[in-house]
Amino acid sequence: MQAHLDKDELENTFLLNGFVKLPNVLSRESCEELMSAYDQDIYRSIINMQRYNFGRGEYKYYAYPLPDLISKLRTYFYDNLKPVAKEWATRLNIETIYPENHADYLDICHRHDQHRPTPLILKYGPDDFNTLHQDLYGDIHFPYQAAIMLSDENDYTGGEFTLIEQRPRMQSVAHVQNLKQGEAIIFAVNEFPKLGKRGYYRAKLRHGVSKVTSGKRHTLGIILHDAK
């Protein structure tokens, strides 16, 4: 992990828009290492997206114990996003607890019968895509998550990361982002505080991936809560 999360950018750009891009989170070598391990026996489940009407393509959830790099990424994002999560809760008038350590946060998940790890790796080929969705997985969920591009941008075409912002009593807004290899996009799992004329309101986000037109695209998803 190479990047540093700027506190001011997180509190201003991130909380304002519900997402922010972060360059140079992973080196090219780390991206290649994660992609090369795709066929190894280190996953708890394999999901065919077409079978479940999630789109087309495939993704795999990592099993416990997580690979060392995946565990470090979870800790890294939790440590850096915890202050923003606390501010998120304050602005939305939500009573919740974010412990000092990610391990203690996972203990809260486990006490609510959420024991399954959620980090995943996704693989897309030509004509593959991911429908708009949210990664909630249970009653307990950390408000932000990250997607990290593993493939080089020259290895595929299409496959834009897409966020749809749903605003109460207003038309939705689409945010389309292209990611470079090793770059992350951090975004709201469910909703974020949007400042309106009468204070903050809840703007919901759903995310997906547009159709890949050529090549292969691998992405890493880092979700900070566990699943039922």
N, C-alpha and C positions, 0 to 999 in steps of 0.2 A: 504494500500500500504506500503510495507516494504522495497523495493529495492532502491538503490541509483545508478543513472546513472553516471558512471565514465567518465569525460570529455575526458581524453586521449584515453580511449578505444573507445569512440564514434568517435572521430576524426580520429583515426588510423584504428582500426579493422573495424568499421562500414562503414566509407567512402570508405575504400579499397575494402570491399567485398559486400557492399550493404545490409548486414544483420548482426545482432548480437543477441545472446541469453542473456536474463537477468533473473537470478533466483529470486525466492521469491518476485514476484511482488504482488501476492495476497496470503492471508492465506488460509488454508484449509477451515476455517469457511466461508470466503467470497466466495470461489468457490462453496461450498455446497449451500450457500444462493442463488447464481445466478442460479444454476441448478434447485433448488427447485421452483423457480419462473417461470420456462419455460411455464407452463400452465396458468399463470395469464394473465389478459387482460391489458398488458402494451406495446403492440407492434402495429406498424402501418401497417405491412404487413407480410404475411407468404409465403415463397417460397418453392414449391416442386421442388427440383433440377431436377428430372427425366422429369418433364413436360416441362422444358425449355432446356433440353439437357445440364444441368450444371453438371451432374453426378447423384448420388443417395443420398438421405437424405433430410434434411429439415433445413431451417434457418429462423429466424425471426428478422426483423428490429425493434429496440426500437422506441417508439413514444415520441414526446415532450409532457410534460416535462420529461426528462430522469430521471431514478432512480439516486439517489444521488451518488452512487458509480461509475456509468458510467460517470456522469458529471465530477467527480473528476479525473477519469482516463484520460479523454480527456484533461483536464487542465494540469495534471501531465506530460503527454507525450508531449504536445505542448510546455510547458515551458522548458523541457529538450532537445527537439529535434530542437527547433527553431535555436540555434546557428549552428547546423549541417546543417539545411536546408539552412541557409544563405551561408555557405561555399559551399554546393552543387550547389547553384545558381551561385556562383562566378566561380567555376571550369567549369561549363557548359555554362558560358557566357549568363545566363538568367537574364533578368530584372524582378524582382518580389519583392513584399513587404510582410514582415511577421511582423505584428503589435506586440506590447508588450504583449497583452492579447489575449487569444483564442477567447473570445467573440467578439473582434474587427475583428479577422480573419473570424469568422462566418458571421459578417456583410458584409464583402466583398463577401462571397459566396451568401448571400441573395440578394445583389445588382445585382448579375448575375443570378438571378432566380433559385438559388440552395437553397431550403428551407427545404428539407426533411432530418431528421437525419439519419446517416449511421451506428452507432454502431449496432452490430448484435450478435446473439447467434446461434450457429450451433449444430445440433444433428445428429449423425451418428450411424447406427446399422450395423449388419453383411452385408457385400457386398456393403455397401455405400462408396462413394468416391466423390471427388470434382475435376472437370476438371481444367486444367491450365487456369488462367484468371488474369485480373487486375481490381482493384476497383477504376475506375476513376470518373464516375458519372457526369462529366460536364467539362467545360473549366477550372474551378478553382479546383485545387487539391493540397493538402499538399503532399510533396514528400515521406513521410514515414508514415507507419502505424504499428499496433501491433496486434498480435494474442496471446491470453493467454489461456493456457491449463487449463480447469476446472476439468476434470476427473483425477482420480488417474491412474497412468500408469498400475496398476494391474487390472483395470476394462475393458480393451480391449486389443486386439492384432492387429497388422497392423496399418493403419491410420497414416503413417508417413507424416509429413509436408514436402512438396517438393517445391523447388525453381529451376526454370530453367533460367539460365543466357544466354541470347542471345547476341553474340558478332559479330560485323560487319565483314563479310568475313571470319569468323571462325566457327568451330563447337560449338554448345551449350554445356554448362556445367550444370550438375545437382547437387544440394546441398540438401541432405536428412537429416532432423533433427527430432530427437525424443525429446519431451518436457515432463518435469515432471509437476505434478500438481502445479499450481500457477506460473509457469515459462512462460515468454513471449519471443517471437521472434519479433524483430523489423526489418522491411525490406522495401525496396524501392517499392513504389506504381507502378511506371512505369519504371524509369531508374535511373542509378547512375553513377558518374564519375569514370571511370576506367583508371588508368594511363598506357599509352602505350609508344612506342618509340618516338612518336611525340607529347607527351602531353596527356591530358585527352580526352577520347572519351566516347560516351554514350553506356553503356551496359544496355540492357533492362532485366527486371525481370518479370516472370510470376510465380504465385504460385498456389498450389493445395494440395490435400490430397490423398494419396494412399488408396487403398481399405482396409476397416476395415474387418478383418477376424473373429473376435468374440467380443462380448460385446457391450458396448455403449460408445461413445466418444462425449463429449461436449467441444466446444471451444468458446471463446469470441473474437470478432473482434472489435478493436478500430480504427476507421477511423476518421481523424481530419477535413475533409471537409464535407459539406452537399451535397445532391444530388438534381438534377432537378426533 
